[in-house]
Amino acid sequence: MSPIEQVLAAAKSIAIAGHTPTLALIKGKLGKRIPMPTLIQGLQQFKAIPKEQWQDLPDLAAMMEPATTQNSDDPLVMLEQKWQARFELIQNDYDQKITALEARIVKLEN
């Protein structure tokens, strides 16, 4: 999968979770392996795609699955998967808290 497709898949995953895809969230999903110009280009492309066409984009889980199924018996891979799952839970919790705080700020400003 090309780097742009990875960015599009990450943006789709974030949007489906109910969040607005941002560079920070996408970089958090993909790590440091994608250069910033590619992240920006992919995010711009995602924003130009109508929501009805999101199903045509690749899924982030499908993109990550082949690498993890090859070494599923490896203790290091299992530990990494466990920590990644915990990280995603914490990140989602913070995203929800930030969204709630942003809504409170908007309400207070009005």
N, C-alpha and C positions, 0 to 999 in steps of 0.2 A: 504494500500500500504506500502510495506516495506521501510525502510530508503534508501536502495540501489536503489530501484525503483524510489524513490523521487529524488535522486541525478541524476540518468539517465534521468529522465523526465526534470529536470532543465537544464542539459547539452544539451539535445536535443533542448529545447526551445531557449537556447542561440545560439546554432549552426545554427538553422533555421533563427534566426534574423541576421545572417551574422557575428557573433563574434566567436572567439575561446573560448570555455569553459575553464575557469580557476577556481581555488579554490575560489578566491575572488568573481567572478561573480556568481558562484553556491551558495555560502554562502549568497550572497546578495539576491538571489531569494528565498532561503529557510529559511533564518533567522538563529537563533542560536539553533534551535531544533535538528540539526543533528551533532553528534560528528565529530571532524576533521578526525580521522582514517576512518570513514565511507565515508566522503567526498572524501578523497584521493582514497580509494578503488573504489568508484563509478566512479570517473573521469578516473581512469586507465582503468576500464572496458569499459567506453564510448569510450575512444580513441582506444580501440582494436576492436570496432564494425565498420564494413564497412558502409559507408554512405548509401548504398543501403538497409541496414537493419534497418535504423533509424525508418522507419514507424512501425516496430514491437514494438518499445518502447512506454510506456504510455505517454500521453500528460500531461503537467503540468497543463493546464487549467482544464482538466477533474479531475485531482487529487484535485484541490482546490475547485471546484464547489460545491460538496455536503455540505461542511461546510458553505459556504456563502448563499446557497439557503434556508437553514433551518431557518435562522433568518433575512431574507431580509427586514422585517418590523422594525427591531430593529435599532434605530437611531445610536447607537454606531457602529453596523456592517456597516451601510451605510457610516458613517464617516470614518471608517477604510478602506473601499473599495475605497473611494474617495482619501484618502491620499496615499494608496498603488498605485493607478493609477498615481497620480502625481509623486510619487517617481520613478516609472518605467520610466516615460517620462524623468525625469531629469537624471536618470541613463543611459538611452539610449543615451541622448544628450552628456553626458560626455564620454561615451564609444566611440562614433563617433569622438569626439574631440581628445581623447587619440590616437585612431587609426591613425587619420590624423597627429598628432604630431610625432608618431612613424615612420610613412612613411617619414616625412620630415627629421627626424634624420638619417634614413637609407640613404636617398638621399644625405644628407650633408656629411655623413661619406664616401661615395663612391666617 
